[in-house]
Every structure is written in structure tokens, then in C-alpha cells.
Amino acid sequence: MDKKVQSVKWLYLTAFLLPVLAMAQEKETNKDKETKIDEVVLVGYTKVSKKDVTNAVSSVKAEAIKDMPSTNAAEAIQGRLAGVQVSLSEGAPGADVDIVIRGGNSITGSNAPLYIVDGVQMDNALTILSPKEIESIEVLKDASSTSIYGARGANGVVLITTKGGRKRAKTSINYNGFLGVRKIQNTIDVLDPYQYVLYQYEIYNKGGVQTDIDAFNTRYGSFQDIGKNYGNIKKIDWQDEVFGREAFNFTHNVAVSGGSENSSFSLTLNNVQEDGIMIGSGFKRNMANFKYDYDLTKKLSMTLNARYSRQTIFGAGTSATGSQSTNRLRNAVRYQPFEGGPAENIDEFDPLFANETNLVNPIILADNEVKESGRNDLLLNGVIEYKINKDFTFRSVIGYVQRDESVNQFSGVVTSLARQNNDQPVVFLSKAQSRRITNTNTLNFRKTYGSHKVDFLLGQETVKTDAESLTMNIKWLPKSISPQEAFANIQSATPPSGLVQDNPRTEVLPDRIVSFFGRANYIFKNKYIVTASMRADGSSVFGPGNRWGYFPAASVAWKINEENFLKESNVVSELKLRAGYGLSGNNRIRAFLYDTFFTTSSDYGYAFGSNVTPGATTGNIMANKNVKWESATSKNAGLDFGLFKGRVYGSVDVYQTDTKDLLLLAKIPQTTGYEYQYQNSGSTSNKGIEVSVGSTIISNDNFTWKIDANISSNRNTIKSLGSSASASSNFYLFPSGWQNNLNDFLVQVGKPVGTYWGYVTAGRYEINDFDYNPTTQVYTLKAGIASSSAAANGAKPIQPGDLKLEDLNGDGVIDNNDMTDLGSAQPKFYGGFNQTFRYKNWDMSVMFNFSVGNKVYNANKIEYSTQYLYRDNNMLAEVADRFRWFDDNGVKVNDPTALAALNANTTMWTPPAGAYFLHSYAIEDGSFLRLNNLTIGYSLGKDFTKQLGLSNFRLYFTMNNVFTITGYSGYDPEANTRRNPLTPGVDYAAYPRSRFILSGVDITF
């Protein structure tokens, strides 16, 4: 059955069944009452009652996300945790999810938190977990809680516990499956065919060069025919052609669990098949997880867990983190908005047209770029717990994590890469494997002496990681070869005479950490709590003498509600004051940076006879034997409260995190022969406040209404860049990388990370800014008016209508000295709120997230409004409102009065002819309010399900990314296509975000 037909039937069936089942069950009422238990959270290798927590911890339990269907666990927690920013980098299937806790501390290193799944360290763990199998997620945010995890804990720790079976429970089978469709939400407005050809007429004819005039007439026809040929021609919306398909998703989750008197088990299976909205793109994933608990004796128990995930991402996407040459989105936006033309047909690939325009028909290009990115993850872990006596417990966890990654990418003859290599296909192949063995041993002592309760933990941990990678770039394959043939027959590549293939590149990255830690917790009269911890980490990524780091922490709490003056209060049910201080560490740099290594490639080769001999280089990073641990000192004060017997609850935290000895990839004088060096240079500070609040507004037998909300504000500041970060230790400029040699970010003491650096847009030059010579018909800028020629117009003389920039220093020349701070990607505040409703057997959840005050660098806007080197490129729709030089008869107007009248109602400048550069026109307010998820469900009553032999039957309808309220003009205000902490908030060629509508069923047998 066709997928589309099958999905439509499913949607209609669900839509029909919901009201029918509602009427059938109208008189049934769910009499179940909530059973309140003492909620526990996982903190520092042990479980602690939430009432006794002294640290800054945010948590999400299975109950909160169980009814939210999603293929990505990170999406399920977006907007739910105070101080935790969860954002999708773009809308591609399997796209990276960025999680940043309290603003992030590093500058050039990763700001990703440390993930621990069932006691075992993993990278990007949420990408291989189904939301349905998560029991709880705890996020440790301050150093008083993260320091006990030492290495890599400086950016926060995410503790994930997966679901297991229950002892003495009968076997149950749960199926949760949904199917849905994705559709692009919005597109970038561009010129229509008539506007496009008028613009090309102006470009070709403005200079009065006869060969250009003739070229226009050959390609598009005469001016008199423009209206006839292009006024009513069918507009081809290439964005719709490339991204407009209905992308279907099929997701299946099966969970089997149960237990006997001494054991329990759970088996979870997950299958996802998802099309991308872009042709040729998609995502496929299969996961399996088996968990088994067994009590060997009354004192000895064990847990075994095996997890396997296999996923493949299809499609080359729209861009990469590289430069403009990797931009594939450009072809869908800038390609001529019609097929063929009256004089020349370029529906098929035309290499001359491609070279002249830097464009390829986006449909043809999509067929010529094939990419398959595969990833297999294996996690095996075992836990042995021995209760020595009623006070002492020994626990040992051993885990093995293996990740295998591969990329097969084919670039066919129409791609720019192939055209650079004798018009022959090119294949890129990479394989990488990482293996991590973790062993954690802890001894825990817990005892109560009257009013005194003590809890001591001693532990030792070793983490052994090995990784290898191999990359190959194979050029000069036969022109007729297919992608799959190319992947399997790279030996068929034949270099032209005198040339050789690049050597394969290999890399080996071992990493070893050995740790010792301890934690003490003391509670007096259930009112006063003191917690202290210490960890020592030794890491092999640092050189001899710098391998050990020491991370102490302490925190206190006062349960004010346990005091006599509040103990009998009918209003205050919980009131706890917390304070904490701690030091955590970061070692996220590559191995062996303290020594010099060489790499070989024909890129560094030299001619020997008629051949090229590959050469060797050390790269551009200089070794540093003195590099050591980065450390973050965190101070946190918080207040937890509960009112009216828990009907209203929440917390407030204020914090300051100071990071010093930054592992900074610092610029160094090039007289050293290198460009960068890792140094412990500089410091940053993050200060902020977090507020979360929730309430059960209504709760009775028929109706429940709950709301949870959080809001956070973080201020990031660079405190120091050290003494050798650049020629000036106060600042340096850094490139985002989308355009070569464009230093568009400022790294400066006193500024936040992610500060945009460019010119201030001042509109356009008007006619009264010029002196006009009627004899020569030349416009010359008046004295005292600064020229943007060098900065914006490729050193060509400024004319009326050209882009104007602010002369900030007033020296009469617009140059690099007029560049300034254009704002930051850091929001003023962000958060989310969600509401859940239950009426009889109906349920509904509504989930919002928001961000206010952050700026977005819309690099697309710069490229798509700049002419630069190429003609025959489409432009943003607002270019139709540009300064005009030709009247309605196609005659160039030079007279100032007539030219002013012609442009009386235009506001846009002439697209600049110079190279791309950043000015404030592209810096937009990225504030948004997004309805991220809307879910409506209906559950059959228990009497009815029993008749069907079921324990649960629920139908649901969900819409993700329902709407976004924003002033941002691009695809999505959350887009972030650069993977460097120094360059956040850059929207360049991001894969468009889509709306996802689905329906599904949740059945338990």
C-alpha cells in the first residue's frame, strides 16, 4: 500500500474513532487517585530524597513526557527545565540537538554537558534514546552537584535513568505507534520571473557595455518583450520543489516488562522511518534495549543492561559548517524562478551557466549529491550491589560503550567539487570507531542516630577510551558511475597523468581518566543539611606534571518549614533555603596536543619530475606541554517552596560561575610557524537567575488542570583572554566561516561570547549626497560624505542608491575602523511553560518555549541581497523595491530630478557589487514564542478495556511546531549552523524547519 494512502487512512480512522469512543465512554469516570510518594532524584552516584537535595537540580520524570510522542528525547524536554537551553540546530532529519546549561563556560571547547545513562558515560545520549523508555532525567547545574563527576562536569551533568521491569508484576506488553507527515512551515520570499528579469536587465545594461547588452538580449530577449514573455510565465518555486514534499514518519515502540519474586525484566524496541522534507533526505533508526534485575540473595543483587542503536541519515542536506562553497540552499533560493526561457533552455545541466552563475538546477544537484551517514551505538553495562549489612552497601558498575560511524558521500559530475576535478565524480569516505570502558566502585554508609542522619560515599572510577578514524577523498571516478557503484569500487578511480590521489588520513585518539571521590551528607533534626564532596581526576590528555585536577564542593540547606513557627502552617507546606559552592573540571581537548605530530597529503606536496609527491605538515596548532585542566567555580543560592499542601510549588536559583584557565584555542604570532595553540588562557563568567513554578489549579474526579513554567536569565562575560591570545590581550576577531576571510565575531574582554562584529547599515546614498555633472553625466560624492566604496562596493565608485554605512569614527572614510559591536546571540531571558488538562477520559497538553532578546545573524540575507561576482542570480523579494536606474520603457535615467522622481517610493539600496560582509541589516531580533507541541488524547475507561483484554487503550493526535510568533525573516529563529561556541546564532543555509502532524495509538496488554 502506498505510504501516503496508508497514512491518510490512519488519520481518518483516528479522527473517526476519537468521538465514537468518547460517546461510548461518556458515563465512565476515572476514579483513580494520585498516590503521593517521596520523590527521589539521582545526585552524585546515589539517590536522594528531593526534599533533602541541597544542590541546583532540574528533573523531568516519565509522567511528564509519557504522552508526548517524539522521535527525539531532547525534543520532549525542550522548554521544561529552568536554566537548560535545548534547541535544534536545523530541521534536517537526525539534526544535532544543542543542550547548553547556564550559558556554557568554554570559549573554543565544547559546551555540551556530560551524559550518564544508567551509570555509564555516553556522548550525545539523548539522540539514541526513545522518550518512551526514559524513567527520569536529572540535570545537575551547579558545581556543588557536578564536581563529584569531575572531568567534563563543568558544563553540567545530565543523568538519565531508563525504565526497567518491576518485581512481582505480571508480564505486560505495550505498543505505542504513530504515523504523521511533515510539511515545510515557511519559505524565503524571492523575486518573481518578471521582477527577476527586470533586475537582470538593469545589471546587464547599467554599464552601457555592448557585449553585456547583447548577452541579455540573447538570454532573455528585448526589453519590450519582458512583459510578454515573463509577466505571465509560470513561476517555479524551487524551495517548494526541493523542500515541499509531504514527508511521512512511521514510528513504532514496543515494550515488554514483568517480573517474578526475585527478578524483573524489560525489553524495549523502537523503529523510526522518516522522510525529510528535502528530496533525497531521510532518517532511519532501530533500537533495542534489554534490562534485567535479579536478586541473587537477600544481600546481593545484579542488573544487566544491553542497548543497541543503528541509525542512518540520508541526504547531503543544505550546507555544512564549512564556507560558502558548501551552500546547497543557495541553488533553491537563487536559481532563476522559471524553467528555460524564450531564447535559451537551461533545464538540463549547463556547465557554462553553472560557472557564470555559481548555480546548478537544484533538482539536478539533489540527484547528483548522495550522502549516507551511519551510526551504530552499543552499550553494555552490569551492576552488582552487595548490602554488607543494614548500613553499608557496595556497588560496582562496569560499562562498555562502542560507537561506529561512517559517511559515504558521492559528488556527481554537476557538483562544483567534480567540476574542480576534471568534471569527474568524487567520493568521500570516512569511518570512525570509539570504545569506552567504564568501571565505577562505590561504598555507601547510611545510618540514623536519633536526630542525626549521615550518608557517606567513597568511590573510585576509571574511564578508558580509544578511538580511531580513517578518511579518504577519492577523485577522478568514471563519469558514468552510480553512487553505490562508486562506494563499492573506489579502485576504479584513475588520476590524470602527473597527479596522485590524496593519501588516506588516519587518526588515533586514546584517552584515560582515573578518579577517586568521596561525598558526605549530614542531616540534623530533618531541618539542617550539610553536604561536602571531593574528587581527584587524572587525565592522559595533559602532559606529565599537569594530569591531576582536584574538585571540592560543599552545600547546605535549611528546611524552614520544619521549624515550629511553620510546621503547622496551612499555607506553607515546603520552604527550603539552599546554598552551594564548588569547583568542577573540563578536559575536552584532543589527545597529544602537548606533542608535535605530522600529517601527510598531496595538498602539501611538491613536484618531482612529472609527478606530485605528497608532503607532510604539522598543521596550524602548535604543541603546548604546559596545558592543564580548565576549572569552573560555581556559587549558587536557591529557594524551594510548596504552598497549600503542594498545590503550588517551585524554586528560585541565583548563581555565578567563574571559569578560569580556559582551554582556549588561542591565536599566536605567525612568526612561530603556527596560527593557533591551546593555552590555559583567560576566564569567563556566567551570572543568572532561574525561576520555575507549577500548580495543580484544579483537581477532582472529572477534571484536572496543571501548569508548569520556567524562566531563566543568564549574563555571559569574557573576563580575560590571557596575555598571549593575540597581539592585543584585550580582544581578537574570529570568523564564522561561511565566507572566507570574514572576521565577523568579536572576542573581547567585557563582552559576551557570540558578539557580532560588523558595520552599521545607514540605508542608501540619495541623490542629494552627490554633485552631478550634466556634461559627463557623472555623480560624485559631495565633500564631507564618507564613501562605502572600499567596504561595500568592491572599490567601485559610489553611485546614488548604493548601500551606505555609518562612519562611526567621523574620519570621512568607511573602513575597518568603523566596525562595531552589533549585538549578541545571548538572550535576555528564555524558558517555557506547559499545561496539561484531563477531563474524564480526555487529555490535552500544550507546550510552549520562548526566547527574548537574542540576536540572530541572518547570513542568508547578506548573500541573497548581494550581487558580488555573479549575474543571473535571484534575490530576496525586497530587492524589487531597490533604487531604479531604468524607467518603465527601459531607458536609463541620469537626470537628478527625473531619477529622484523615479525612486520617490523605493526604499531598498542597489545590491552591493563588493564581497560579502556583515552589516546590521543582517542582525535581526531572534525573539520568539513557539507552540512546540499540542497533543490531544482519549483513553478508554478501565471497564471497557477489560472487556477487550487490555489494561490501557489510548488514541492521540499531536502537532509539533504548531506556530512561531517572531519578527525574524528567515526560516527559523533557532537555527544555528556553526558548531563553534564562539560563533553562535548564525543562520546560514540551514535546513528549513517543518511542522509535524501525527496520530497514534498507545495500547497495553
N, C-alpha and C positions, 0 to 999 in steps of 0.2 A: 504493500500500500504506500502511495506517495506520502512523504513526511508532512507536507502541507495539508493534505486531505485528512490524514490521521490526527493532526493537531487541531484542526478545525472541529472535527467530530468530538474530540476530547473537551474542547472549550464549550461547545454547545451542550454536551452531556452534563458537564459540571454546572453550567448555568441553569439547566433544567432541574437537576436533582436537588440543588440547594433549596429552592422554595417548596418543592414537593415534600422533601424530608422535614422541612420546618413545619409544614402544616400537619404532617403525620405525628409530630412530636410536640405539638403546641402546648399540650397539657402537662408535659413532663417537666419536672423541676429537679435540678441537680442539688441534692440536699447535703452534698459533701461539705464539710467544714475544713478550713485550713488548720493544719496542725503545726503549731509553732514549736520549733526546736532551737536549741542553742547553736546558732550558725557558727561554723568554723572556717578559717581561712588558712592557707598554706603560706608560712613565712619562715624563711631561714631553715630549711631542711626538716621542719616539723609543723604540725598543725596546732593552731592556737585559736581559742575561742575569740570570736570577733569582738566581744566585749572587753577582752584583755589585750587587744592589739595596741601597741604604743607607737607604731610607725604609720607613714603615709602609704596606704594600700587602697587600690580600687579593685573591685571584683565584679565579675559577671557570672551568674550561675546558669545552669542549664535551663531552669524555668524561664529565664528572661528571653532566651533565644530559641527555645524548642519549637515555637510556632512560626518562626521566620525562615522561610525556605531560601536557601542561598547555596551557591556552589563554592563560595569562598568564605572561610570562617572570619576573615578580617572584616568583610562587609557586614557581618552580623553584629560586630561590636562597634561599628562606626558611630560616633556621637554619644556613646553610652558611658564613657569613662572620663572623669574630670582630669585634666592635665595630659591627656593622651590624644594626639592627633593621628587619625587614621585616614589616609587619602589614597585614592587610586591615581597612579601616575598618568594613565591614559585609559582609553576604553577598549584596548585590544584584548582578545581572549587570552587569559593567563597573564595579564599585565601585572607588573610589580605593584605591591601594596607598600606604601611608606607608613611606618609607625614611628613617631617621634614622641618621646616622653619629656615633658617640661622643657621643650625648646631645643634639646640636644646640646651637647657640650663641646664636641670636637669641631675643628675647622676644616681640616683636609682629610680626616679619618671618617669612618662610618659612624653614624649616629643611631644605628639600629640597636634595639635592646638585645639582651641575652635571653634566649628562649630555652626553657627547660620543660620537656614533656615527660611526665611520669618519672621525674628524677634524672633524665638524661638530656645533655645539651644537644640542641639542634639549631641549624640556621634556617631562618625564614619558615618557622614551623607551621604557621597558620596556612601556608599555601598547600600543605599536604594533609590537612585535617578537614573533615566534613563537620559542619556545625552540629549535626545530629549526634555526633559521638563525643562531644565535649561535656564534661561534668562541671568544670569550673575553670575560669581564667582569673588569676590574681596578678595584678600589675604592681610591683614594688617600685616606688617612685623616689624615695629619699635614701640617702646613703646610710642612714641608720638601719635600713632594712636590706639594702643591696650590698653593703660592704662585706657581708659574710659570704657573698658569692665572688668577691674579689675581682679576678680577671674579667674584664669586659662588663662589669656591673655598673660602670659609671654612667651609662646611658639608660639605666633602668633594667629590670628583670621581669620577664613575662613567664609566669608559672602556669602550666596547662596540665590539668588532670583529665584523663579520658574516662569514659564510663566503663564500669565493669558489671559483672553479674551480682546477684545477692544470694547469700546462703539461705537455705531452707525456703527457696522460692521455686515455683513450678516454671517449667520452660515456657517462654513467651517468644513469639515471632512478631516483629514489627516491620511493616513495609511503608516507606514514605517515598512517593514518587511524584514528580511533576514534569510537565512539559509547558513550554512557553515560546514566545517569539520576541526577538529584539528588533528594534527599529531605530534608525538614526533620529536624534532629537532635534537638531538644528544644523543648518549649513551656513557657510560663509557666502554672503551676497557678492556677486561679481557683475561685471558689465554684460549686458545682453548683446546679441550679434550686431545690432545697429550701432549701439554705443561703442562696441569694441572696434568696429571698422572705422568709425569716425575718429577714434583715438589713434588708430594706426595711420590714418590719412594725415593727421597732424604731425606725427613723428616722421613719416617719410617725406613730407613736403615742407616742413618748417625751415630746413636749412637751404632750400632752393637748389639742391643738387639734382641735376637732371637724371643721373643714373638711379637715384633713390625714387624720384617721381615715376620713372618708367617701371621700376620694380614694383611699386604699389599698383600701378595700372595693370601690370601683368598678373599679379596675385589676386587683386580684389576688384578690378575694373575701374572705370572712371568715377569721379565724384558724383556725376549726375545719375549714375546707376546704383549708388549706395542704398538709397531709399527703396528702390525697386527690388534690388537683389537681397537686401539684408533686413529690410523693415518688417517683413512678414515671414522670414525664414524660420524654420523650426529651431528653437533653442535647445541645444544639448547641455543638460546639466550634468557635467562629468562627475560631480560629487555624488549625485544620485545614481549615476551609472556604476560608480565604484563602491559606494557605501550604502546604496539604497535598497539592498535586498532584505527580505524578511529572513532573519537568522534564527533558526529553531534550536531549542535546547531540550534535551531529554536527560533527566537526572533520576537515578534510582538509588535508594538507600534501603538496605535490608539489615536488620539487627536481630540476632538470636541470643537470648540470655536465659540464665537459670542457675540453679544451684542445689546442692544436697546439704546434708547436715554439716559437712566439713569442707565443702568446696563450692566455688561459683565460677561461672564462665560467661564470656560474651564474645560474640563474633559479629563484626560489622563489615559490610560490603558496600561499596559505593561505586557507581558508574556514571560518568558525565560525558555526554556527546553534545558539543556546542558548536554551531556555526558562528563565524564572525560576520558583522555587517559588511565588511570589506570582502570583495570577491577573492577567493583563494585563501581565506583565513579561517581558522577554526581551532578548536581545543578538544582534546580527548583525555580522559583520566579514568583509571581504575585503581581502587584502593581496597585493601583488606587489612583488618586488624583483629587479632585474637588475643584475648586476655583471660588468664586462668589463675585463680587463687585457691590455695589448698592449705588446710591446717594439718601439718604432719603430726603434731602432738598439741597438747594444750598450750605449750610454750613456744613451739616452733611452727612458723608458717612461711609460705613462699608464694611469690607471684611471678608468673611468666607472661611476657608480652611480646608479640611479634606483629610488626606493621610493615606493609609493603605498599608502595605507591608508584604507579607508572603513568606518566603523562607526556603528551606530545602537543606542541603548539605549532600550528601550520600558518604559513604566510610570512612574507618579508616585512609586513607592517607598513607604516608610513614614513618612518625615519629611523635613526639610530642616534646614539649620543655623540656621533662624530659631527663633521662640519656640514656645510650646505650641500655638499656632493651626495650626501645620503638621504636628502629630502625627496621622498616619493609623493608626498601630499601635493607638492608644487604642481605636478602634472594634472591632477584633478581640478585644481583651482585655476591655473593659468593657461591651460590648453584652450585653443580657440573654441568659442561656445557654439560651434556648428560643425557639421561634418562636410568635408570637401569644400567646394566653392565654385563660382561660375568659371573661373579660369584655371584652377589647379586643384587636383584631387590629392589630398594627403591623408586619406583614411588609413591607408597602409603605411608601414614604416618607411620614412624618407630620411636617409642619413644626413642629407644636406640640410633639410628643415630642422632636424634634431640639433645639428651643430650650430645653426643660426639662432635657434631659439632656446637651447638648453632644455627642450621639452620633448617628451615622447607621448604618443597617444596612450592615455592611462590604462585602457583596456589591454592594448598590446603589451604594455610594460608589465602589467599584472600577470600575464601569461608567460612572460619571459623571466620572471623572478620567482623562484621556488625556494622556500626555506622550511625546514623541518627541525624544530628544536625539541629534543627529547630529554627526559629526566626520570631516572629511577631512584627511589629512596627506600632504603631498608633500615628498619630499627628493630633491634633485638635487645631486650633487657630482662634481667631477672632480679628479684628482690628476695632476700632472706631476712626474716625478722625473728629474733630469739628473745623471749622475755625471761631474762636471767632470774628475776624474782619480781615481786609486785612493784619495785621501784626502778629497777634497771632494765633497759631494753637495748639490745644491739641490733643494728640494721645495716645490711650491706646491699648496695645496688651496683650491678655491673651492666654496662650497656655497650652496644655496638651499633654505630650509625655509618651507613655507606651511602654515598650519593654518586651516581654515574650520570654524566651529562654529555650530550652530543649535539652538534649542529651540522647539518648538511645544507649548504646554500648554493644554488645554481644561478648564475647570471648569464642570460642568453644574449644573442647577438645584438639586440636592440639596446641593451643597457649601456650606460656610459663606461662601466668597467670593461666590458667586452670591446667597446669601440676604442678604448685606450690600449688594447692588447690585440691588435691586428684583426679586429672585428671577429674574434673567436671567443666562444664561451669560456667562462671562468668558474671554477668550483672552489668553494671554501669549506674545509672540513675541520672539525675540532672534536676532540674527545678529552674528557677530564674525569678523574675519579678522586674522591676523598674518602678516607676511612678514619673513624674516630672511635677509640675505645675509652670508656669512662668507668672508673671504679670509685665509689664513694662509700666510706665506712663511718658509721656514727655510733656513739654510745650515749644513751639518754638516761638521765636520772630525774625522776619526778617524785616529790613527796610533799605531804602536808603535815605541818606541825602546829596544831591549834589554829592560830590566826595567821600562820606563816605558810606560804606555798612557794616551793622552789622548783626550778626546772633548769638542769644543766645539760649542755650538749657538747661533746667533744667529737671532732671529726677529722678525717684525712681523705684527700681526694687526689686522683691522678687522671690526667687527660692526655691521651696520646693521639695526635692527628698526623696523618700522612696524606699527601695529595700530589698527583701528577697530572700533567696536561700535555696534549700534543695538538698542534695546529698546522694545517697545510693549506697553501694557496696554490691551486693548480691552474695554470694558464694554458692557452692555445689548444683547447679541445676542438674536435671536429665540429664544423658549423651545424651539421645536421643531427648532432647527438641530442637525445632527450635528457631531461634532468635525472631520471632514475638510471639511465644508462651511464650517465656521467659519474654519478655517485659510485657505481659499481665498476667502472672501467677508467679510472684516472690514468692508467698507464697508456691510454690512447692519446694523451696529450703529446704533441710534437713541437718543441721550441723552434722558432725560425733560426736560420743559420746565424751562429755567433752569440746566441742567447742561451741561458740556462734557467731552469726552474729555481724558485726560491727553495732553500733547504727547509725541511720541516723544523718547527720550533718546539722544543720540549722544555718543561719546567718541573722541578721537584720542590715541594714546599712542606717540609716537616715542621711540626710544632709540638712542643712538650710543655706541660704545666704540672707541677706538683704542689700541693697545697695542704696546709694544716689550719684548722679553725676551731673556735670554741664560742659558746654562747651561754649566757647565764640570765635567768629570768627570776625575779623575786616579786611576790605579791603579798602585801600586808593588809589584813582585815578586808580583803576584796575591795580595797579602796586605792591603795598606793602601789604602783608598779614601776619597777626599775629593770631595764634590760641592757645588757652590755655584750659586745661581741668583739672578736679579734680574728683576723685571717692573715696568713702569710702565704704569698704566691711566688713560686719560682718559674720563670718563663724562658724558654730557649730562644725566643726571637730577639732577645737582647744579648749583647756581648758579655763576656766574662767580667764579673765585678758589678754588673748592673741588673742582674737577673731577678733579684728578690725585691718584692714590694710588700709593705705591711699596711693593713687597713683596719683600724679600730673604729668602733662605733658605740654609741650609748643613747638611750632614750628613756623617758619617764612618762608616766601617765597618772592622772588623778581622777578617779570616778566620783565626781562631785555628787551625783545622785545617790550615792551610798551614805553620804553624810546625814546625820539626824535631821537637819533642817530641810532636807529634800526627800528623805526616804519615804515619807508618807504622802508625797505630793501627788495630786490627781492630774496635774498638768505635765510635769517633767518626769518622764519615765527613764530617760538616759541623758547624762551630761558628763562628758569625759574630756578632760584637757590633756593634750599631748605635747611633748617637745622632744626633738631628737637632733643628734649631731653625729656625723660620720664621715669617713674617708673611703672612697672606692677607687678602683683602678681600671686602666684601659691599656691593653697591649696590642691593639688592632693595627699592626703593620706587618708587612711581609717578612718572611724569614730571611736571614743572611744579609740584611741591609747594613750590618756592621762590617761586611767584607765586600770586595770588588769581584764581580763576575762579568763574563763576556758572553755576547750572543752573536751569531753569525747570520748573514743574509746577503743576497745579491744586491740589496739596496745600499749596502756599504761596500760593494765590490769595486774592483779595478780591472782595467783592460790588460790582458796578457795575450799578445798575438791577436787573433781574431775572435777570441772568446772573452767572456767576463768571468773573473774568478771571485767567488764570494769572499767578503771581508768580515772582520769582527769588530765589535764596538762594545763599550761598557754601558752604553745607554746614556741618559741625561741625568741620572740620580747618583750623586756622589756618596760613597760609603761614609758611615759615622760610627766609630767604635764607642762613642760616649752616650749614645741614645739610651734612654731609660724609660721607666714607667710614667705614663700620664696619670695624674690623680685629680679627683674631684672631691672637694669638701662641701658637704651639704648641711644646711641648718633648716629645720622645719618645726613649725608650731601649728597645732591643729586643735579643732574642737569638734567632737562628735555629739550629736544631740538626737533625742527622741521625745516626742510630745504625745500626750493623750494616748498612752499605752501603745506607742509605736505607730499610731495612725499618721503622724508626721515625723519624718526622720531626715537626717542629712549630716553634712560635715563641711567645715571650712578649714583650709590649709593655707598658710603663707610660708614661703620658702626662699632661700637663697643658696645657689650652687655656684661655687667658685672653682674653676678648673685651671690648674697650673701645669707647668712642664708639658704643654701641649705637644703631641706628636705631630708636628707641623711639617708639611712638605714645603719647605721654605725656599724662596728664590735666593740664589747666591751669585756673586760676581762671576761672569762667564770667563773671566781670566783663569778660573780654576779648571776650565775644560768641561765643566758641567753646568747645568741650568738650575737643578734643584738638589736639595739634601734634606733628609729627615732630621729634624732637630727637636730637642725639648725646648721650644722657644715660644714664649708668650702665654697668655692666660685669657680666659673668658669668664663672664658672669651671667647667670640667669636668675632673675628675681620674678616672683609671681604670686598670684593668689588663685585658689581654686575653690569653688563653691558647688556643692551638689545637694539637692533636696528632693525628697519624694513624699508622696502622700497617698494613702488609700482614702480617697474622697468619699466614696460610697461603698458599702459592703453589706449586702443582705442576701437572702436566699436566691433572689431573682436577678439582682443587678450588682455588678462590681465595676468601679471606675478607679484606676490607679494612674498616677503620673509620676514620672521621674525626669529630672532636669539637671543639667550641669553647665557651668560656665567657668572658663579659665582665662587668665591673662598672664602673659609671660613677656618679660623685657630682657632681651639678649644684648649684651655689650661686650665688645672686644676690649679687654683691659690692657693687654700688652702684646706686642709681636716680637719681643726679644730684641737682642742687639744686632742680629745679623740676618734678619729676614729679608732685607733689601737694602738698597742704597740709603733709604731713609727707614729707620726702625719704627716710624710712626704709621706708615701706610705702604701699600703697594696695590697695583691694579691686577685684575685677574680676568682671563677670557672665559666666556660661557661656552665658546667653541662652535657655535652654529655658523659663524662667519670667521674665516681665518684672519688673524691679526687684529681682532676687535676686542680690546680690553674694556669690557662693559660692566665689570663689577669692581667695587671699591672695597678693599680690606683695610680698615683704618681703626686705630685706637679711638675709643669713644663711640664708634658706630656699631650697629648690629651686623651680624653675619647676614649676607644676602642683600647688600646695599647696591642699588643700580647706579651706574656711572655714565652720564651722557650729557647731551646738550638740552637746553630748554627750548621748546618749539615756540616761535613767536609769530606763527601764521605765515603770511607770504609777503613778498615785496609788492607794493602797489605802485601804480603809475606815477603818483606824486613823489615817489622816492628817487625818481630819475630825472636827468636832463635829457631832452630829446633833440637830436639834430635832424631837421626835416630833409636836409640835403643828402646825408648819408643814411638816413633812417636808422640811426643807431641810438640805443638807450644807454646812458652812462649813469651809474650811481652818483647821487649828489655827494658833495663833500660832507664828511661827518657821519655818514650812514655806513655802518660796518657791513662788510661783504661776507656772505656764507660760501663763497666760491670754493675755497680750498676744502672746507669741511663737508659741504653737502653736494657740490656740483661738479666734482672731478676737475677742479681748477678752471672750468669754463666760465666765461663772463656771466655775471648775474643779469637776468632779464626780468621784466615785470612778470609776476605770477610765480616766480621761483620760491622755493622753501626758504623761510627766514628763521634764523636762530638768534637767541638772545646774546648780546655782547655783555656778559656779566661783569667783566673787569673794566669795561669802558675804554679800552685802548684802541678802538676803531678797527680791530682785526678779530675775526672769529676763528679761533684755533683751539688747540687742546687746553689752553689756559681758561677757556670758558666752559669747560665741562664741570659738572657739579653732581651732588647727591640728588638722585631722582626719586628717592623713597626706598622702601624695604619690602621684602616678601613676608616679613613677620606681621601677623595680625595683632590688632589691639586686644581682641578677645575672641574666643571661639568656644564651641560647645555643642550641645544637642539636647533634645527633650523628646520623650516618647510617652504615649498614653495607651493604655490597654483598657478595653471595655469587654464585659461579659454580660449578656442578657439571656437568661435561661441557657439555651444550648448554642447561642451565637457568641462569637468572639470577634473582636476587631483590635488591631494595633496600628498605631500611626507613629512614625518615627521621623523626626527632623534632625538635621545637623546644620550648623551655620558657622560662618567666619566673618569678622568685621574688621576693616581697617588695613587688610593686607593689599599690597600692590602686585599686579601680575605683569610680567614682561611679555607683551604680545609680539614676539619676533616675526610671526607670520605677517602682521600688519606692516612691518617695515619692508619685508621682501615684496609683498603684494601691492605696494604703493610706490615702488621704486623702479625706474626703468633700467638703470645701470647699463649693462653691456648689450641687452637683448631687445629686439623688436618682436612683434607678433606674440607678445605675452599678454594674457588677460590681466585685469586689475580689479581691485576692490570696487564695489558699486559706487562708493563715494567719489571715485575718480571721475565719474560722469559730471560731477559738479566742479571740475577743475577750471582753472584760468584758461580761457579760449583765445586762440590767435586767428582762427578762421571763422568767417561769418557763415550764414546759412546757405550761401552759394559756393562755399569752398574757396573763397578768396581771402588771402591773408590780409589782416588789418594791422597797419602800423601807426596810423594817426592816433595820438594820445587821446583825443576826445572820443573818437569812434571806438577805440579799444576799451576805454573806461565804460562807455555805454554798453558795449558787448558783454562786459563782465560785471555789470551792476548787480546781478543776482547770483553770481557764483561765489563760492567761499573757499574751495579747495585749491591748493597750490599745484603747480605743474609737477608731475612725478620727477624726482631728482635723477640726474644723469650720472651722479657720482657713485662711489662704492657704498655698500650698506653701512649704516652707523646708527647708534642708538640716540634717539631724542625723545622727549617727554610725550610725544604723540603716541608712542607705543606702550607707555606705562599707564595701565588702567587700574581702576579700583576693582579689586577682586572680591569684594564682599558679596556674600550670597546667603540665601536661606533655601535649603533644599528639602523637599519632602522625599526622603530617601526610600521609605518603604511604607506601603499601605497593604495590610492583609486583613481579609475578612474570612472567617471560618464558621463552619457549622458542624457540631458533633451530635451524633445520635445519642439518645438517652440510654442509660445502662440497662433498663428492662428490654429495650428494643435490641440492643447489641447482643444481649444474652440469647435472645431468640435466634440470632444469626450465628451464634457460636463465637462471638467476638468480645473482646474486652474494651475495644475503642474503635470508633469509626468517625473520621473527621474529613470533611471536604473543605478546601480553601481556595481562595482566589487572591493573587498577590500582584502588585505593581511596584517595581523598583524604579528609582529615579523618576518619580511621577512628574515633578516640575521643579524648576530652579528659578528663584527670583534674584536677579543680578543685573547690574549695568554693564557687565563685561561683554565685549562684542565678539569674542572668539567662541570656539566650540564649548569650552568648559573652564570655569574659573579655577578648578583644582588641578588642571593639567600641569605637569612638571616633568619635562623631558630631559633634564640634565641630572646626572647621578652623582654630582659633587655637592657636599654640604655648603661650599662657598657660592654656588650658583643656583639657589632655589627659585621657584616661581617662574621659570622660563617656559613659555608655551611656544614650542617650535615644532611644527609638523606632527603634532600629537594625533594619535588615532582617535577619531571622534567618539564621544560617549553616547551610549544608546539607552533607550527606555526598554524595560523588560517586563512583559506581561505574561503571567503564567497561572496555571491552575493545577491542583494536585490533590492527592488523597493520602491520608495517614491512617493505617489500619494495624491494629494489634490483635493477634490471635492468642 
